[in-house]
Amino acid sequence: MLLLMITGALSICGGLTFLKYSIVLIPTIDVGLNVFSGPSLSRTLWSMVLTLLPFVVAGYVLHRKREYVFIKIMVYLFIAAWLLGFIRLINP
C-alpha cells in the first residue's frame, strides 16, 4: 500500500513538472513573441524528455515484472495531474 502511495505521489509530481515545461513550450514556439526571454526550444524539449524518461524506464521494468497495477496508477495520475493543471490555468 505504501508503494502505491509513493508511486502516485511521484506520478503527480512528474505530471506537474511536465505541465510546467508544456507551459514554457507554448511561448517558445511562437516566433512572433519577442517579449519572452525564457529557455530555448531545444532546452525545453530536452527537459521534457528528461522528465518522462524515469517514467518510461519504470514502466518498462514494471511491465517485465507484470506489475500492471503500478503502471496504471503511474500513467493515470501523471495524465490527470497534467490535465487538471491545464484546466486550473484556463479557469482560475
C-alpha positions as CSV (number, residue, x, y, z in Angstrom):
1,M,0.0,0.0,0.0
2,L,2.8,2.4,0.8
3,L,4.5,1.7,-2.5
4,L,1.2,2.6,-4.3
5,M,1.1,5.9,-2.5
6,I,4.7,6.7,-3.3
7,T,4.1,5.8,-7.0
8,G,1.1,8.1,-7.0
9,A,2.9,11.0,-5.4
10,L,5.8,10.7,-7.8
11,S,3.5,10.5,-10.8
12,I,1.6,13.6,-9.7
13,C,4.9,15.5,-9.3
14,G,6.1,14.3,-12.7
15,G,2.8,15.4,-14.3
16,L,3.1,18.8,-12.7
17,T,6.7,19.2,-13.8
18,F,5.8,18.2,-17.3
19,L,3.0,20.8,-17.2
20,K,5.5,23.5,-16.3
21,Y,7.6,22.7,-19.3
22,S,4.5,22.4,-21.5
23,I,3.5,26.0,-20.5
24,V,7.1,27.2,-21.2
25,L,6.9,25.5,-24.6
26,I,3.9,27.5,-25.8
27,P,5.6,30.9,-26.0
28,T,8.9,29.3,-27.1
29,I,7.3,28.0,-30.3
30,D,5.6,31.3,-31.0
31,V,8.2,33.2,-33.1
32,G,6.2,36.4,-33.1
33,L,6.5,36.9,-29.4
34,N,9.6,39.0,-28.7
35,V,8.9,39.8,-25.1
36,F,9.5,36.2,-23.9
37,S,13.1,35.6,-22.7
38,G,12.9,32.0,-21.4
39,P,14.9,28.9,-22.2
40,S,15.4,27.9,-25.8
41,L,13.2,25.4,-27.6
42,S,15.9,22.7,-27.5
43,R,16.4,23.1,-23.8
44,T,12.7,23.0,-23.1
45,L,12.2,19.8,-25.2
46,W,15.3,18.2,-23.6
47,S,13.8,18.9,-20.1
48,M,10.5,17.4,-21.1
49,V,12.3,14.2,-22.3
50,L,14.3,14.0,-19.1
51,T,11.1,14.4,-17.1
52,L,9.4,11.5,-19.0
53,L,12.5,9.2,-19.1
54,P,12.2,7.8,-15.5
55,F,8.5,7.0,-16.1
56,V,9.3,5.2,-19.3
57,V,12.1,3.2,-17.6
58,A,9.9,2.4,-14.6
59,G,7.0,1.4,-16.9
60,Y,9.3,-1.0,-18.8
61,V,10.7,-2.6,-15.6
62,L,7.2,-2.9,-14.1
63,H,5.9,-4.4,-17.4
64,R,8.6,-7.0,-17.3
65,K,7.7,-7.9,-13.7
66,R,4.0,-7.9,-14.7
67,E,3.1,-5.3,-12.1
68,Y,0.3,-3.7,-14.2
69,V,-1.5,-2.0,-11.2
70,F,1.6,0.2,-10.7
71,I,1.7,1.0,-14.4
72,K,-2.0,2.0,-14.5
73,I,-1.6,4.2,-11.4
74,M,1.5,5.8,-12.7
75,V,0.0,6.6,-16.1
76,Y,-3.4,7.7,-14.9
77,L,-2.1,10.0,-12.2
78,F,0.6,11.5,-14.4
79,I,-2.0,12.4,-17.1
80,A,-4.6,13.5,-14.5
81,A,-2.1,15.9,-12.9
82,W,-1.1,17.3,-16.3
83,L,-4.7,17.8,-17.5
84,L,-6.0,19.2,-14.2
85,G,-3.1,21.7,-14.2
86,F,-4.2,23.0,-17.6
87,I,-7.8,23.2,-16.5
88,R,-6.7,25.2,-13.5
89,L,-4.8,27.6,-15.7
90,I,-7.8,28.1,-18.0
91,N,-10.4,28.5,-15.2
92,P,-8.7,30.5,-12.3
